[in-house]
Amino acid sequence: LENISVIGESDNSTCKAVASGNRLIKEITLSEDFIKKASKQEIETAIIQASNRALEQAARVEQSEMSHAAMSILPGLG
């Protein structure tokens, strides 16, 4: 899971967050234009949105990976 990366974006795609499959944020990037024009509140909101979306994606990936691992261990349950 540590080697899997997922990306979440804010509504306006001005912020992107990259998370690992272990649900750890690895990177946050903001559009240069957005940084210059946005208020502190807008920047914070974009970071929160992108981070939450990346973490949601990471949780889905983790669940999928664990499900596949369980099926390989106990093939009769699938």
VOGU-592326 format. One line per 4 residues: number of its first residue (from 1); their letters; for each residue x, y negated, z negated of C-alpha. Coordinates in pm, 1 decimal. Last residue first. Layout:
NUM	A	X,Y,Z | ... $
***
This chain:
78	GLGP	-1555.6,1493.7,275.6 | -1538.2,1696.5,-49.7 | -1400.8,2016.0,105.9 | -1067.4,1852.7,198.3 $
74	LISM	-956.5,1798.3,-163.1 | -597.6,1671.0,-142.9 | -626.7,1536.6,210.0 | -969.4,1396.6,131.5 $
70	AAHS	-836.6,1220.6,-178.8 | -558.4,1052.6,21.6 | -805.8,934.0,283.5 | -1030.3,788.2,13.3 $
66	MESQ	-732.1,621.1,-154.3 | -630.2,460.9,175.2 | -984.3,339.4,242.5 | -1021.0,194.1,-106.7 $
62	EVRA	-684.5,18.4,-79.3 | -774.3,-120.8,261.7 | -1108.1,-250.6,131.7 | -937.0,-407.8,-172.1 $
58	AQEL	-677.1,-570.0,54.1 | -950.0,-721.5,271.3 | -1120.8,-868.0,-35.7 | -781.6,-999.0,-154.5 $
54	ARNS	-724.2,-1169.5,180.2 | -1070.2,-1325.1,168.4 | -1014.7,-1449.4,-186.4 | -679.9,-1602.0,-92.2 $
50	AQII	-816.6,-1776.6,217.4 | -1110.1,-1923.9,29.3 | -900.9,-2030.9,-271.3 | -637.0,-2193.2,-50.8 $
46	ATEI	-902.7,-2376.9,152.1 | -1073.5,-2502.5,-164.8 | -743.2,-2627.4,-309.1 | -660.9,-2811.5,12.7 $
42	EQKS	-1005.5,-2971.6,27.3 | -981.2,-3080.2,-338.5 | -636.1,-3234.8,-286.5 | -774.1,-3432.8,5.5 $
38	AKKI	-701.1,-3335.3,362.5 | -536.1,-3543.0,635.5 | -162.5,-3473.4,611.9 | -195.9,-3119.5,477.6 $
34	FDES	-452.7,-3036.0,744.6 | -226.5,-3158.4,1022.5 | 57.6,-2940.0,889.5 | -168.2,-2632.9,881.0 $
30	LTIE	-132.4,-2448.1,552.5 | 42.0,-2119.7,487.4 | 15.9,-1894.6,183.7 | 231.3,-1583.2,142.0 $
26	KILR	260.4,-1264.3,-59.1 | -65.1,-1259.1,-252.3 | -85.6,-928.6,-439.3 | -378.4,-696.0,-381.1 $
22	NGSA	-178.4,-371.6,-367.7 | -247.8,-355.7,4.9 | -34.4,-666.8,26.1 | -179.1,-1014.2,69.5 $
18	VAKC	-128.4,-1284.4,331.6 | -317.1,-1611.3,292.0 | -398.7,-1844.1,578.2 | -511.9,-2205.0,551.4 $
14	TSND	-636.8,-2438.7,822.6 | -863.9,-2174.2,970.8 | -1171.6,-2398.1,916.7 | -1349.8,-2144.5,700.0 $
10	SEGI	-1028.2,-2044.1,519.9 | -835.2,-1744.4,643.2 | -749.2,-1405.4,493.9 | -470.5,-1184.2,620.7 $
6	VSIN	-382.8,-825.7,533.6 | -42.5,-665.1,486.4 | 35.5,-297.4,429.4 | 386.2,-213.7,306.4 $
2	EL	292.1,-232.1,-61.5 | 0.0,0.0,0.0 $
***
